[in-house]
Amino acid sequence: MKTILLTLFIGWSLCSLYAQSYHPLPISNASWSDVRIKQGECDGPNYCKDAYFFAGDTLIQSMSYHRLYRSNGTNIFYAGALREENKKVYYRNYNCSNTIVLYDFGLQVGDTFNLPTFLCDYSAGWSTAVTKIDSVMLENMTYRKRFHFDWGYQWIEGVGSPAGLLYPYYLGWACMCNVYSVCVRHNGEILYLDETFLPCFNFMVSEDELFVTTPHLNVFPNPAFSSSEVHIESSDENLKRIDIYNTQGYLIQSISEIESNRLTLPTKNLDSGLYLLRIYFENQVIHKKIILNH
């Protein structure tokens, strides 16, 4: 009897120890593999598979974010930018003009969390409350804090959600489908695993591989010392949109509906200085810097 009690006490102590040490979301060498189920579009047995991973950083309104990419095994898409601060995970979707709180791992039992709509805003006024916080053992035999919400959602500290990295409060609005996390990897090992629908898969590519596959761009003249325009052309595919940001991360200008692989950008209304170009193609987004000195 004493041996059983001692074993239970040690197990409870270890569980408490792991749960008390905060684990942020992994940024490097990490990927989240999700399955999407949507009738008529993502049917079984293969469904639709997506993997999310980080590669490089970007500056948004003077704040440093990690660039998030999505791969479906064939193409790679820019999904947005993410940063974590004081146990809160902030996310700027590639198609949104503002940042939302994706997770708040500092919540306590009874606290409420506002649910963004379409990963962009809080206009719907939905919220959910934390009903219980416990610990769960991951695939690597370590424990992490787990949050339970009154709408049936769960969060796992340092992992995300069983409904996928970007769907912690999934309401079905964002894609009109069901999303499930199949596995989460970090440094070559599996942290989270749920193979109910599909075996664990891995579409993650390295940062070097990612930038090798980007279209070839020619931006000239750069630096532009006396020219009143800068030319941007791609030898591979047509440009879709170009956003221009200053060094503080503010959007200065956006040019869309480009139907060719070449654009002439007037610069006479831009002050001298360094600018970041965010250039959108059909399946991906790449970044270029230009220097203007009128």
C-alpha positions in Angstrom: 0.0 0.0 0.0 2.8 2.4 0.9 4.5 1.6 -2.4 1.3 2.4 -4.4 0.9 5.7 -2.5 4.5 6.6 -3.1 4.2 5.9 -6.8 1.1 8.0 -7.1 2.7 10.8 -5.2 5.8 10.8 -7.4 3.6 10.7 -10.5 1.5 13.6 -9.3 4.6 15.6 -8.4 6.2 15.1 -11.8 2.9 16.0 -13.5 2.7 19.2 -11.4 6.3 20.1 -12.1 5.9 19.8 -15.9 2.6 21.7 -15.8 4.1 24.6 -13.9 7.0 25.2 -16.3 5.7 27.3 -19.2 6.3 26.0 -22.7 5.9 28.5 -25.6 5.0 27.5 -29.1 8.1 26.1 -30.9 9.2 28.5 -33.7 12.2 26.7 -35.2 12.2 23.1 -36.6 8.5 22.7 -35.9 5.5 21.9 -38.0 1.7 21.3 -37.5 0.0 18.8 -39.8 -3.8 19.2 -40.2 -6.5 17.4 -42.0 -9.5 19.2 -43.5 -12.8 17.4 -44.1 -15.3 19.0 -46.4 -18.0 17.2 -48.4 -17.5 17.4 -52.1 -14.0 19.0 -51.8 -12.0 17.2 -49.1 -13.6 13.8 -49.0 -12.2 10.6 -47.5 -10.2 8.6 -47.5 -7.4 11.1 -48.3 -9.2 14.3 -47.3 -7.1 17.6 -47.6 -3.8 17.8 -45.9 -2.0 21.0 -44.8 1.3 21.5 -42.9 2.2 24.8 -41.2 5.7 25.9 -40.4 7.8 29.0 -39.7 10.5 30.5 -41.9 12.1 33.9 -41.4 10.8 37.0 -39.7 8.9 40.2 -40.6 8.2 43.5 -39.1 4.6 44.6 -38.5 4.0 48.0 -36.9 7.4 48.0 -35.3 6.8 44.5 -33.8 8.8 41.4 -34.9 6.8 38.5 -36.1 7.6 35.0 -37.4 6.5 34.3 -41.0 4.1 31.3 -41.1 3.7 29.2 -44.3 1.3 26.5 -45.3 2.1 23.6 -47.6 -0.3 21.1 -49.1 2.5 18.9 -50.3 2.6 20.5 -53.8 2.5 24.2 -53.3 3.6 26.5 -50.5 1.5 29.5 -49.4 2.2 32.4 -47.1 -0.3 32.1 -44.2 0.5 35.2 -42.1 2.7 36.1 -39.2 2.8 35.1 -35.5 4.5 36.2 -32.4 4.2 35.3 -28.7 4.5 37.6 -25.7 3.5 37.2 -22.0 1.9 33.8 -22.8 -0.3 35.4 -25.5 0.0 34.3 -29.1 -0.7 37.0 -31.6 -1.6 36.2 -35.3 -1.9 38.4 -38.4 -3.6 36.5 -41.2 -2.2 37.2 -44.6 -5.5 38.5 -45.7 -6.3 40.6 -42.6 -5.4 44.2 -41.8 -5.2 43.7 -38.0 -3.7 41.3 -35.5 -5.8 39.0 -33.3 -5.0 37.0 -30.1 -4.9 33.4 -31.2 -4.2 31.9 -27.8 -3.8 33.2 -24.2 -2.0 30.5 -22.1 -2.2 32.8 -19.1 -5.9 32.2 -18.6 -7.2 30.8 -15.3 -10.4 28.7 -14.6 -13.4 31.0 -15.0 -11.7 33.5 -17.4 -13.3 34.2 -20.7 -11.7 34.4 -24.1 -13.1 36.4 -27.0 -13.4 34.5 -30.3 -12.2 36.3 -33.5 -14.3 35.8 -36.6 -12.6 34.5 -39.8 -9.3 35.0 -38.1 -9.6 38.8 -38.5 -11.8 40.5 -36.0 -14.1 40.2 -33.0 -17.3 41.6 -34.5 -19.4 38.6 -33.8 -19.1 39.1 -30.0 -18.6 35.4 -29.2 -16.7 34.3 -26.2 -15.9 31.1 -24.3 -14.8 30.4 -20.7 -12.2 28.1 -19.2 -13.9 25.3 -17.2 -10.9 23.2 -16.2 -7.1 23.2 -16.5 -5.2 19.9 -16.1 -2.1 18.2 -17.6 -1.7 15.9 -20.5 1.2 13.6 -21.4 2.6 14.2 -24.9 4.2 11.6 -27.2 7.6 12.4 -25.9 6.5 11.5 -22.3 6.5 15.0 -21.1 3.5 16.8 -19.5 1.9 20.0 -20.7 -0.9 22.2 -19.3 -4.2 21.6 -21.0 -7.1 24.1 -21.1 -10.7 23.0 -21.3 -13.4 25.5 -22.5 -17.2 25.4 -22.1 -17.7 25.2 -25.9 -15.7 22.0 -26.0 -12.4 23.5 -27.2 -9.0 22.4 -25.8 -5.6 24.1 -25.9 -2.3 22.4 -25.1 0.5 24.7 -23.9 3.4 24.7 -26.4 1.4 22.7 -28.9 -1.8 24.6 -29.9 -5.2 23.0 -30.4 -6.4 19.5 -31.4 -8.4 21.5 -34.0 -5.2 22.7 -35.6 -2.7 25.6 -35.0 -5.0 28.3 -36.5 -8.3 26.9 -35.3 -8.2 26.9 -31.4 -11.8 28.1 -31.2 -13.0 26.5 -34.4 -16.6 27.6 -35.3 -16.7 26.4 -38.9 -16.8 29.9 -40.4 -13.3 30.1 -41.6 -13.5 27.3 -44.1 -16.9 25.7 -43.6 -15.3 22.4 -42.9 -13.9 20.3 -40.0 -10.3 20.6 -39.1 -8.2 18.3 -37.0 -4.6 18.2 -36.0 -2.9 15.0 -37.0 0.5 15.6 -35.5 2.8 18.3 -34.2 6.6 17.9 -34.6 9.5 19.7 -33.0 13.2 19.0 -33.5 12.5 15.7 -35.3 10.2 14.2 -32.7 6.4 14.0 -32.5 4.9 16.0 -29.6 1.2 15.5 -30.4 -0.4 12.6 -32.4 -4.0 11.8 -33.4 -4.2 9.4 -36.4 -8.0 9.0 -36.3 -8.4 10.2 -39.9 -4.9 10.0 -41.4 -1.4 8.8 -40.5 1.0 11.5 -39.5 2.5 13.3 -42.5 5.2 16.0 -42.9 5.2 18.6 -45.7 7.6 20.9 -43.9 10.6 22.3 -46.0 13.7 24.0 -44.8 14.1 27.8 -45.1 16.8 27.2 -47.8 14.4 25.0 -49.8 11.6 27.5 -49.4 13.5 30.4 -50.8 15.0 28.3 -53.6 11.5 27.7 -54.9 10.4 31.3 -55.0 10.0 33.0 -58.4 13.0 34.9 -59.8 12.5 38.6 -59.3 14.3 41.5 -60.8 13.9 44.9 -58.9 15.7 47.8 -60.6 17.2 50.3 -60.1 17.9 49.3 -56.5 19.2 51.4 -54.8 17.2 54.1 -56.8 19.2 57.3 -56.4 17.7 59.5 -59.0 15.0 57.5 -60.7 11.3 58.4 -60.1 10.2 54.8 -60.7 11.3 51.3 -59.8 10.6 48.3 -62.1 9.6 44.9 -60.8 9.5 41.9 -63.0 9.2 38.1 -62.6 10.6 35.7 -65.1 8.4 32.8 -63.9 4.8 33.9 -63.2 2.5 36.9 -63.1 2.4 39.3 -60.1 -0.9 39.4 -58.2 -0.3 42.2 -55.6 2.4 44.3 -54.1 2.3 45.8 -50.7 4.9 48.5 -49.7 5.9 48.9 -46.0 8.1 51.4 -44.3 10.7 50.4 -41.7 8.2 50.8 -38.9 6.1 48.1 -40.4 3.2 50.4 -41.6 1.6 49.7 -45.0 2.3 52.7 -47.3 0.8 51.5 -50.5 -0.9 48.4 -52.0 -1.1 47.7 -55.7 -3.4 44.9 -56.9 -5.1 43.5 -60.0 -1.7 43.1 -61.8 -2.2 41.1 -65.0 1.4 40.7 -66.1 4.8 39.7 -64.8 6.1 43.3 -64.8 5.1 46.4 -62.9 6.5 50.0 -63.0 6.3 51.5 -59.5 6.2 55.3 -59.3 8.3 56.4 -56.3 8.1 60.3 -56.5 5.5 60.3 -53.7 7.7 58.1 -51.4 10.3 59.7 -49.1 13.9 58.6 -49.3 14.7 55.6 -47.2 14.4 51.8 -46.9 11.1 50.0 -47.8 10.0 46.4 -47.7 8.1 45.0 -50.7 5.7 42.1 -50.0 5.1 40.6 -53.4 2.2 38.2 -53.9 2.1 35.4 -56.5 -0.6 32.8 -57.2 0.7 30.4 -54.6 3.2 32.3 -52.4 4.5 35.5 -51.1 8.1 36.7 -51.1 9.8 39.8 -49.8 12.3 42.3 -51.3 13.9 45.5 -49.9 14.4 48.7 -51.9 16.3 51.8 -51.1 15.2 55.2 -52.4 17.4 58.3 -52.4 15.7 61.1 -54.4 
